[in-house]
Amino acid sequence: MNVLAEIGGNVNTIGYGLAAIGPGIGVALVFAAYIQSSARQPESAGYNRTWLVLGFALVEALALFGLVLAFAVS
């Protein structure tokens, strides 16, 4: 029987790679919203920067949890 494709190594790393797509899109949306709000009202950029950092930290925490779980399950 011929093998067409074989997955070598740890499958958890493939799962984490796919799971990292979500936080990547989330970070892009957070920064896009900040840029748009700062462009519309430049005087509120300082206030919005606080929410930018908070949103970025929360979204990145999801990616870090996925990384930890990828190593913990293996």
Backbone torsions as a table, in degrees:
resi	resn	phi	psi	omega
1	MET	NA	132.0	-179.8
2	ASN	-87.2	137.6	178.0
3	VAL	-96.9	119.5	-178.9
4	LEU	-81.5	-40.2	-179.1
5	ALA	-146.0	140.3	178.5
6	GLU	-133.0	133.5	177.7
7	ILE	-96.3	116.2	178.7
8	GLY	-104.2	158.1	179.2
9	GLY	84.6	-155.4	-175.7
10	ASN	-94.0	126.6	-179.0
11	VAL	-72.3	-20.3	179.0
12	ASN	-62.2	-33.3	179.9
13	THR	-68.1	-33.8	176.0
14	ILE	-67.8	-41.4	177.8
15	GLY	-62.8	-40.2	178.4
16	TYR	-67.8	-38.0	177.6
17	GLY	-60.0	-40.9	177.2
18	LEU	-71.3	-35.3	-179.5
19	ALA	-72.5	-22.4	-179.7
20	ALA	-75.6	-10.7	178.3
21	ILE	-65.9	-39.7	-179.3
22	GLY	-61.2	-53.9	176.7
23	PRO	-62.6	-30.6	177.0
24	GLY	-63.7	-42.7	177.0
25	ILE	-68.2	-37.5	179.0
26	GLY	-62.6	-42.3	178.2
27	VAL	-64.0	-41.0	178.8
28	ALA	-62.4	-40.2	179.2
29	LEU	-68.0	-38.3	179.2
30	VAL	-63.6	-47.6	-178.6
31	PHE	-70.0	-34.7	177.7
32	ALA	-64.6	-39.7	178.7
33	ALA	-66.7	-37.4	178.8
34	TYR	-66.7	-43.5	-179.2
35	ILE	-64.8	-41.4	-179.8
36	GLN	-66.6	-42.3	-179.9
37	SER	-68.9	-35.4	178.1
38	SER	-71.3	-31.7	177.6
39	ALA	-71.7	-34.4	-179.5
40	ARG	-75.8	-41.2	179.5
41	GLN	-136.5	89.9	-176.2
42	PRO	-61.5	-27.1	-177.8
43	GLU	-70.7	-16.5	179.5
44	SER	-99.0	12.0	-176.9
45	ALA	-64.2	-37.2	179.6
46	GLY	-65.9	-40.7	178.1
47	TYR	-67.9	-40.4	-178.4
48	ASN	-72.7	-23.6	-180.0
49	ARG	-63.7	-32.6	176.8
50	THR	-61.4	-44.9	-180.0
51	TRP	-71.2	-28.7	176.0
52	LEU	-62.9	-48.8	-178.4
53	VAL	-65.6	-40.9	178.7
54	LEU	-63.9	-45.9	178.6
55	GLY	-64.0	-40.6	178.3
56	PHE	-63.1	-43.0	-178.8
57	ALA	-65.6	-40.5	-179.7
58	LEU	-67.6	-40.0	180.0
59	VAL	-70.1	-41.0	179.6
60	GLU	-67.7	-27.7	177.4
61	ALA	-62.1	-35.5	177.2
62	LEU	-63.0	-40.9	178.7
63	ALA	-66.6	-38.8	179.6
64	LEU	-68.9	-37.5	175.2
65	PHE	-61.9	-41.1	177.2
66	GLY	-63.0	-38.9	178.2
67	LEU	-65.5	-43.9	179.5
68	VAL	-64.0	-43.6	-179.8
69	LEU	-67.5	-30.9	178.1
70	ALA	-64.0	-36.2	179.1
71	PHE	-84.0	-30.7	-176.9
72	ALA	-72.4	-34.7	-176.9
73	VAL	-75.9	-29.7	-178.5
74	SER	-72.7	NA	NA
